[in-house]
Amino acid sequence: MGKLISVTASPPHCVRSKLLCFSLVYLLTTLSLILYVSLSRNQCIFRYSPFDPIQTKRLSFPSSYGEHKYAFPTHRSSCSSPVFFSDYWTVLNEIHSICRVSSSSETLRYIHGKSETFGGNFSTQKRFSYFNHSNNDVEVPCGFFRDFPISNSDRAEMDKCELVVASAIFNDHDKIIQPVGLGVKTLETVCFYMFIDNKTLNSLSHHNVISKNNPKDYRIGAWRIIKISESDNLYPNPAMNGVIPKYLIHRLFPNSKFSIWVDAKIQLMIDPLLLIHSMLVIPEVDIAISKHPFFVNTIEEAMVTARWKKWGDVDGLRMQMETYSEHGLKPWSSHKLPYPTDSAMILRTHGIRSNLFSCFMFNELEAFNPRDQLAFAFVRDHINPMVKMNMLEVEVFEQAVTSSYEEQEEEQKQESSLRIIKKRRRWLDNESWFLNSSSCKSYLMEMWGEHHRFFPSWIRYFNLFISFQLYIGLQNSIKYIYIYI
């Protein structure tokens, strides 16, 4: 009798290889994550009726926008507040009916007189004393303590506007960008006004964008141009002069029911009637503005403003934050509402609450600096009556407007060759692995301090070891796959 020989099937070498298993798991996990992120990334959807007479196609959002504007991408797996637009003709008729209803019974009364500055330059205690507004008969400070230097013909036309989209360019800082996506009746219903100074006008004339032959009626596309005459009544800082039409728009257009402010750096991509209806009328709010995806406190914005030199007077920033802290701003607690991300687009329903907010905001900007994000949350949380706000997701803002990056792309193309050469040289140089030779040295030193001057050597060697092990594992995986296939 022969012996019974039991044969045990051994697992193939490809299964016994730990490096191969690790490599395959790593590869499958990475591919799964990439697939999940690519499929789940979803921006806010703007819906139009198929019968809306929109003259241009809907916005195709550039993927590079978030890279320029924020330190982190703002895309999320889902949008918590998508915006759906009603039918254009329904919106048009409803807004017309709202504008026909007079609200003259509830109006603010403003302090009149003359002062050394346009805003009156009130003390801290005086400004804050008006925050509790319980009686509409009490006059409040709201600028115009000096004449606003515009022509009588422009002022007469501005008095006729019931819905206004306004912007401003001072010191020839930006270019005029035309709005797109307008309905066929929008220009008959909405006024588009662009405020400029003499330097901007000369630049427009020099480039043959505008003609000085008809100084009473400057128009560029949809925009009616309002020239601000040179005057000692305004501020020496052009940015502060731009704050006047931005926050005192209800005084420049006293008969307007709704307004949209857009910075000149951005382009309005959605019909303003649809924006007003979906963001103000339907939610029944006073102001609509986008909220910040990360910041929740004024102190964070002040730190970023100082770190990135968005405002040079750091002592002034410190004084502003100390003033707000002494009057109820808790540095590291969350606000009652989210923090605004960008005031480049502000939608308003003109009324008691929104007008009060705009007046008090302007007073704070004159007292400290034109960086309105620093005063926004403090004023919002301390005025009475409280303003009703629609804090939009940042994706909504990014879909409603877009910035022009043509100039940035041209500058990047001009410097791209030099950058590529420098990067290749640094890559070949081992010293580039150290923080000491990094182009971000000054920033990282400021953030981390002297004790993080160099990366610890064990981290560098550990990274090299891991990289070597992954390389060996990949080579073994390729060898086993080649053998068994």
C-alpha positions in Angstrom: 0.0 0.0 0.0 1.3 3.3 -0.9 1.4 6.1 1.6 -1.3 8.6 1.4 0.3 11.8 0.5 -1.6 15.0 1.3 -0.8 17.9 -0.8 -1.6 21.3 0.7 -2.1 24.0 -1.9 0.1 26.9 -1.0 -1.1 30.5 -1.7 0.4 32.0 -4.8 3.4 34.3 -4.3 1.5 37.3 -5.3 -0.8 36.8 -2.3 2.1 36.2 0.1 3.8 39.3 -0.9 3.1 41.9 1.7 4.5 44.7 -0.4 2.3 43.8 -3.3 -0.8 43.7 -1.0 0.1 47.0 0.5 0.7 48.6 -2.9 -2.6 47.3 -4.3 -4.6 48.4 -1.2 -2.9 51.8 -1.5 -3.7 52.1 -5.2 -7.3 51.0 -4.8 -7.9 53.3 -1.8 -6.5 56.3 -3.7 -8.5 55.6 -6.8 -11.7 55.2 -4.7 -11.1 58.6 -3.0 -10.4 60.3 -6.3 -13.5 58.9 -7.8 -15.6 59.8 -4.8 -14.4 63.4 -4.7 -14.8 63.9 -8.5 -18.4 62.6 -8.4 -19.6 64.2 -5.2 -18.2 67.7 -5.9 -21.3 69.8 -6.6 -21.8 73.5 -6.7 -24.9 75.4 -6.1 -27.4 75.2 -9.0 -29.1 78.2 -10.4 -32.3 77.3 -12.1 -34.1 79.3 -14.8 -37.4 78.8 -16.4 -36.9 77.6 -20.0 -39.2 80.5 -21.1 -37.1 83.2 -19.5 -35.8 85.7 -22.1 -32.3 85.6 -20.9 -30.0 87.0 -23.6 -26.9 85.1 -22.7 -26.1 81.6 -21.5 -25.8 80.8 -17.8 -22.4 81.2 -16.1 -19.8 78.5 -16.6 -17.8 79.0 -13.5 -14.0 79.0 -13.9 -12.2 76.3 -11.9 -9.3 78.6 -11.0 -11.5 81.1 -9.2 -11.1 79.6 -5.7 -7.4 79.3 -6.1 -7.0 83.0 -6.5 -9.6 84.1 -3.9 -9.2 81.7 -1.0 -6.4 79.8 0.7 -8.5 76.6 0.5 -11.0 75.5 -2.2 -14.6 76.4 -1.4 -16.2 73.4 -3.2 -18.2 71.2 -0.9 -19.8 67.8 -1.4 -23.2 69.5 -1.4 -24.7 72.9 -1.3 -26.8 73.6 1.8 -28.6 76.6 0.2 -29.1 76.2 -3.6 -30.8 79.1 -5.3 -33.8 78.5 -7.6 -35.0 81.4 -9.7 -38.6 81.9 -10.6 -39.9 82.7 -14.0 -38.6 86.0 -15.3 -42.0 87.5 -16.2 -43.4 86.5 -12.8 -40.4 88.1 -11.1 -40.7 91.3 -13.2 -44.4 91.7 -12.4 -44.0 91.0 -8.7 -41.2 93.5 -8.3 -43.1 96.2 -10.2 -46.0 95.7 -7.8 -43.7 96.0 -4.8 -42.2 99.2 -6.1 -45.7 100.7 -6.6 -46.4 100.3 -2.9 -45.3 103.5 -1.1 -43.4 103.1 2.2 -43.1 106.7 3.0 -44.7 106.2 6.4 -41.5 104.6 7.7 -38.5 106.7 7.0 -35.3 107.7 8.8 -34.5 111.2 9.8 -30.8 112.3 9.4 -28.7 114.8 11.1 -27.9 117.8 8.9 -25.2 120.4 9.2 -21.6 121.1 8.3 -18.5 119.3 9.6 -14.8 119.0 8.9 -15.4 115.6 7.2 -18.1 114.1 5.0 -19.2 111.7 7.7 -19.0 114.1 10.7 -16.1 112.3 12.5 -18.2 111.4 15.6 -16.5 110.1 18.8 -16.9 106.4 19.8 -19.4 107.1 22.5 -21.5 109.3 20.2 -21.6 106.7 17.4 -22.5 103.9 19.7 -25.2 105.9 21.4 -27.3 105.8 18.2 -27.2 102.0 18.0 -30.4 101.5 20.0 -32.8 103.2 17.7 -36.3 102.9 19.2 -37.8 106.1 17.9 -37.8 107.1 14.2 -38.2 110.8 15.1 -34.6 110.7 16.5 -32.2 111.9 13.9 -29.2 109.7 13.2 -25.7 110.5 11.7 -25.5 109.3 8.1 -22.9 111.3 6.3 -23.5 114.2 3.9 -22.1 116.8 6.3 -20.5 118.1 3.2 -21.9 118.4 -0.3 -21.5 115.3 -2.6 -20.0 116.8 -5.8 -22.2 115.6 -8.6 -24.1 117.5 -11.2 -27.8 118.5 -10.8 -28.8 116.5 -13.9 -27.2 113.3 -12.5 -29.0 113.9 -9.2 -32.3 114.3 -10.9 -31.9 111.1 -12.8 -30.8 109.2 -9.6 -34.0 110.4 -7.9 -36.1 108.5 -10.5 -34.5 105.1 -9.8 -36.5 102.4 -7.9 -34.1 99.6 -8.5 -30.4 100.4 -8.8 -27.2 98.5 -9.4 -24.2 100.6 -8.4 -20.5 100.4 -8.5 -17.5 102.8 -8.3 -14.0 103.2 -9.7 -11.7 105.7 -8.1 -8.1 106.5 -8.9 -8.4 104.4 -12.1 -8.1 101.3 -10.0 -10.4 98.9 -12.0 -11.9 98.5 -15.4 -15.5 98.8 -16.3 -17.1 95.4 -16.8 -20.5 94.9 -18.4 -23.1 92.8 -16.7 -24.3 89.7 -18.6 -27.4 87.5 -18.4 -29.9 90.4 -18.5 -33.5 89.9 -19.5 -35.1 91.9 -22.3 -36.9 94.2 -19.8 -34.2 94.6 -17.2 -32.5 97.7 -18.5 -35.9 99.4 -18.6 -36.5 98.5 -14.9 -33.1 98.6 -13.3 -30.7 101.6 -13.3 -27.0 100.8 -13.6 -24.7 103.6 -12.1 -21.0 103.7 -12.1 -19.3 106.4 -9.9 -15.9 107.6 -11.1 -13.4 110.3 -10.3 -11.6 112.7 -12.7 -8.5 110.4 -13.0 -10.7 107.5 -14.1 -12.5 109.6 -16.6 -9.3 110.8 -18.1 -8.1 107.2 -18.5 -11.4 106.2 -20.1 -11.1 109.2 -22.5 -7.5 108.4 -23.3 -8.4 104.8 -24.3 -11.4 106.1 -26.4 -13.8 104.2 -24.1 -15.8 107.4 -23.4 -16.2 110.7 -25.2 -16.1 114.1 -23.4 -18.2 115.7 -26.0 -21.4 115.1 -24.0 -20.5 115.7 -20.4 -24.1 115.5 -19.2 -24.7 112.0 -20.2 -21.8 109.6 -20.0 -22.8 106.0 -20.8 -20.7 102.8 -21.3 -22.9 99.9 -22.2 -25.4 99.3 -19.4 -23.7 101.8 -17.1 -24.6 105.4 -16.7 -21.3 107.1 -15.6 -21.5 109.6 -12.7 -18.4 111.8 -12.5 -17.5 112.9 -9.0 -15.9 116.3 -9.3 -12.7 117.1 -7.5 -13.5 118.7 -4.2 -12.2 119.2 -0.7 -15.5 117.7 0.6 -14.3 114.2 0.0 -11.5 112.1 1.5 -7.9 112.0 0.4 -8.1 108.2 0.4 -9.9 107.0 -2.8 -10.9 103.8 -1.1 -12.9 105.8 1.5 -14.5 107.8 -1.3 -15.7 104.5 -2.8 -17.4 103.7 0.6 -19.8 106.6 0.1 -21.9 105.1 -2.7 -21.3 101.6 -1.3 -22.9 102.2 2.1 -24.9 105.5 1.6 -26.6 104.2 -1.6 -30.0 104.7 0.0 -29.3 108.4 0.4 -27.9 108.8 -3.1 -31.0 107.1 -4.5 -33.7 108.2 -2.0 -36.6 106.7 -3.9 -35.1 103.2 -4.6 -36.8 100.2 -3.1 -33.9 97.7 -3.8 -30.3 98.0 -4.6 -27.3 95.8 -5.5 -23.8 97.0 -4.9 -21.1 95.3 -6.9 -17.4 96.1 -6.7 -15.9 97.1 -10.0 -13.5 94.1 -9.8 -16.4 91.7 -10.4 -18.8 91.0 -13.2 -22.5 90.5 -12.5 -23.5 87.2 -14.2 -27.2 86.9 -13.1 -30.1 89.2 -13.9 -30.4 91.6 -10.9 -34.2 91.1 -10.9 -33.8 87.4 -10.3 -31.1 88.1 -7.6 -33.4 90.5 -5.8 -36.4 88.2 -5.9 -34.6 85.1 -4.8 -32.3 86.5 -2.2 -34.4 89.4 -0.7 -38.1 89.1 -1.6 -38.7 85.4 -1.1 -36.8 85.1 2.3 -38.1 88.6 3.3 -34.8 90.0 4.5 -33.2 93.4 4.6 -29.7 92.5 3.3 -28.1 89.5 1.5 -24.4 88.9 1.6 -22.2 85.8 1.4 -20.8 84.3 4.5 -17.2 83.3 5.1 -16.5 79.5 4.7 -13.9 79.5 7.5 -13.9 82.7 9.6 -16.4 83.1 12.4 -15.0 86.1 14.2 -13.9 89.7 13.6 -10.5 89.0 15.3 -9.6 86.4 12.7 -10.3 88.9 9.9 -8.2 91.5 11.7 -5.3 89.1 12.0 -5.4 88.2 8.3 -5.7 91.9 7.4 -2.5 92.7 9.4 -0.6 89.6 8.3 -1.2 90.1 4.6 -0.9 93.9 4.8 -4.4 94.5 3.5 -4.3 97.7 5.6 -0.9 99.2 6.6 -1.9 100.8 9.9 -1.5 97.9 12.2 -1.8 100.1 15.3 -5.1 101.4 14.0 -6.3 97.8 13.5 -5.3 97.0 17.1 -7.1 100.1 18.4 -10.3 99.2 16.4 -10.3 95.7 17.9 -9.7 96.9 21.4 -12.5 99.4 21.0 -15.0 96.8 19.9 -13.8 94.4 22.6 -14.5 97.1 25.2 -18.0 97.5 23.9 -19.1 93.9 23.8 -17.1 92.1 21.1 -16.0 88.7 22.6 -12.8 87.8 20.7 -13.1 84.0 20.4 -16.9 83.4 20.6 -19.0 82.8 17.6 -21.3 85.6 16.4 -25.0 85.3 16.3 -24.7 85.0 12.5 -21.9 83.8 10.2 -19.1 86.1 9.3 -19.2 87.7 5.8 -16.7 86.5 3.3 -16.7 89.3 0.8 -18.7 92.6 0.6 -18.1 92.8 -3.1 -21.8 92.1 -3.6 -24.4 93.5 -1.2 -28.2 93.2 -1.9 -30.5 95.5 0.1 -34.2 96.1 0.7 -34.2 99.8 1.5 -36.0 100.2 4.8 -35.5 101.3 8.4 -33.3 98.4 9.4 -31.1 98.2 6.4 -30.7 102.0 6.2 -29.7 102.1 9.8 -27.2 99.4 9.3 -25.7 101.2 6.3 -25.4 104.5 8.1 -23.7 103.0 11.2 -21.4 101.0 9.0 -20.3 104.2 7.2 -19.7 105.9 10.5 -17.4 103.0 11.6 -15.5 103.0 8.4 -14.8 106.7 8.6 -13.7 106.3 12.3 -11.2 103.6 11.5 -10.5 102.4 8.0 -12.5 101.3 4.8 -12.0 97.6 5.5 -15.7 97.0 6.0 -15.3 93.3 7.0 -13.8 94.5 10.3 -16.9 96.5 11.4 -19.6 94.4 9.7 -20.3 91.8 12.4 -19.9 94.3 15.3 -22.5 96.7 13.9 -24.8 93.9 12.9 -24.8 92.3 16.3 -25.2 95.6 18.3 -27.8 97.6 16.5 -31.5 97.7 17.4 -33.7 96.9 15.6 -31.7 94.0 14.3 -31.2 93.8 10.6 -32.6 90.6 8.9 -29.8 89.1 6.9 -29.6 86.3 4.3 -26.1 84.9 4.8 -25.5 83.1 1.5 -23.2 80.2 0.9 -19.9 81.3 -0.8 -20.8 79.1 -3.8 -23.9 81.3 -4.4 -21.7 84.4 -4.5 -19.2 82.7 -6.8 -22.0 81.8 -9.2 -23.7 85.2 -9.2 -20.6 87.1 -9.9 -17.1 86.4 -11.3 -13.8 88.2 -11.5 -11.8 88.9 -14.5 -8.4 87.1 -14.4 -7.2 88.1 -17.9 -4.6 90.5 -16.5 -3.4 87.9 -13.9 -3.1 85.2 -16.5 -1.1 87.5 -18.8 1.3 88.4 -16.0 1.6 84.7 -15.0 2.4 83.8 -18.6 5.1 86.4 -18.8 6.8 85.1 -15.6 6.1 81.4 -16.2 9.4 80.7 -18.0 11.4 82.3 -15.3 9.5 80.5 -12.6 10.0 77.1 -14.3 13.7 77.6 -14.5 14.0 78.7 -10.9 11.9 75.7 -9.7 14.1 73.3 -11.7 17.2 74.8 -10.2 15.8 74.6 -6.7 14.7 71.0 -7.2 18.2 70.0 -8.1 19.6 71.7 -5.0 19.3 69.7 -1.9 19.2 72.9 0.2 15.7 73.5 -1.3 14.4 70.8 1.1 15.2 73.1 4.0 13.0 75.9 5.2 16.0 78.3 5.2 16.0 78.4 1.4 12.2 78.3 0.9 10.5 81.2 -0.8 8.0 81.0 2.1 10.7 81.4 4.7 9.6 84.8 6.0 5.9 83.8 6.3 6.7 80.4 7.9 9.2 82.0 10.3 6.5 84.5 11.4 3.9 81.8 11.8 6.0 79.2 13.5 8.8 81.1 15.3 12.5 80.5 15.6 12.2 77.0 17.2 10.8 75.7 13.9 13.5 77.2 11.8 14.4 73.8 10.2 12.5 70.7 9.7 13.8 68.0 12.2 16.3 65.7 10.5 14.4 62.6 11.6 11.4 63.8 9.6 13.4 64.2 6.5 15.0 60.8 6.8 11.6 59.2 7.7 10.1 60.6 4.6 13.0 59.3 2.5 12.6 55.9 4.0 8.9 55.8 3.3 9.4 56.9 -0.2 12.1 54.2 -0.7 9.8 51.5 0.7 7.0 52.6 -1.6 9.3 52.5 -4.5 10.5 49.0 -3.6 6.9 47.8 -3.1 5.9 49.2 -6.5 8.8 47.4 -8.2 7.9 44.1 -6.5 4.2 44.5 -7.5 5.2 45.1 -11.1 7.5 42.0 -11.0 4.9 39.7 -9.5 2.2 40.9 -11.8 4.5 40.4 -14.8 5.4 36.9 -13.7 1.9 35.6 -13.0 0.2 37.3 -16.0 
